[in-house]
Amino acid sequence: MKKIRLMLVDDHEVVRLGMRAAFELEPDILVVGEASNGAEALAKVPVLDPDVILMDVRMEKLGGIEACREIKNLSPTLQVLLITSYPDDEAMAASILAGASGYLIKNVSRAELLKSVRTVAAGEPLLLPAATKQSLQRITSTVTQGPEDELTRQERNVLAFIARGYTNKQIAEALTITEKTARNHVSNILEKLDLSRRSEAAVFAVQHKLVPPPQ
C-alpha cells in the first residue's frame, strides 16, 4: 500500500506535535517532515517530496496563502490544505485563488482532518459549503478591470499583502507603519478600485498580477 506523504507546516511547535499525533497511527499516512513557516516549507518540499501539505494560514516570514501560491507554481500536482484558527471569508477566497485544495478550521474533528487529507491526496478538492461557493462566485463576478494605475506604490504594496491574507496589523508590521495608516490605505484602495470588500481587492490583485513574489 502506497502511503500518503504528508508535510506539516505551522509556526507553533505544540500545534505541529498535535497534528503529527493525529496521523501517526494511520497505516496509510506517513508524516515525512515539518516546517515552521512558508519559506522553510518551500525549501524543504524538494527534499521531503510530500503528496500533501497541511499548512497554517498565518505565519511569520511567509504566510500559508503566499507559500501555497509559490508551491503550486513549482509543483502543480502537490496538494495543499490550508488550516486556520478561525473562519475568514477573505482568507478563504484568497486561499482558493492561490490554488489550495481545501481550507480547514483548527477545531475540526480528527476524523474530518484524516478524511480531508485522504480526499485531497486522491486528487479531489474538498467540497466547499454552499455559502462559500456563492461568496467566491460573487466576488469573482463583480471584480472588473479597475484603475490600478491610480494606486500609489505604497497602496500597491498594501494590496499585495491583502491578497496574501494579511490583517491590517500584519500589514503595518511588514511595512513599518501604524495600524491606522494601514487601515487608511485599505480604505483608499477599495475606493479607488470601486470595490466594497477586502476579498474583492484580493481577487483583483491576483487577477491583475499585482502580487510580487516574496523577497
FENHUTA-V39428 format. One record per run of one state. SS is the DSSP state (h for helix, s for strand, l for the rest). FROM is the first residue (numbers start at 1). LEN is the number of residues. If there is no record, write none. Layout:
{{SS & FROM & LEN} {SS & FROM & LEN}}
This chain:
{{l & 1 & 3} {s & 4 & 6} {l & 10 & 3} {h & 13 & 11} {l & 24 & 5} {s & 29 & 7} {l & 36 & 2} {h & 38 & 11} {l & 49 & 3} {s & 52 & 5} {l & 57 & 7} {h & 64 & 11} {l & 75 & 4} {s & 79 & 6} {l & 85 & 4} {h & 89 & 9} {l & 98 & 4} {s & 102 & 4} {l & 106 & 4} {h & 110 & 12} {l & 122 & 8} {h & 130 & 13} {l & 143 & 5} {h & 148 & 3} {l & 151 & 2} {h & 153 & 11} {l & 164 & 4} {h & 168 & 8} {l & 176 & 3} {h & 179 & 14} {l & 193 & 5} {h & 198 & 10} {l & 208 & 8}}
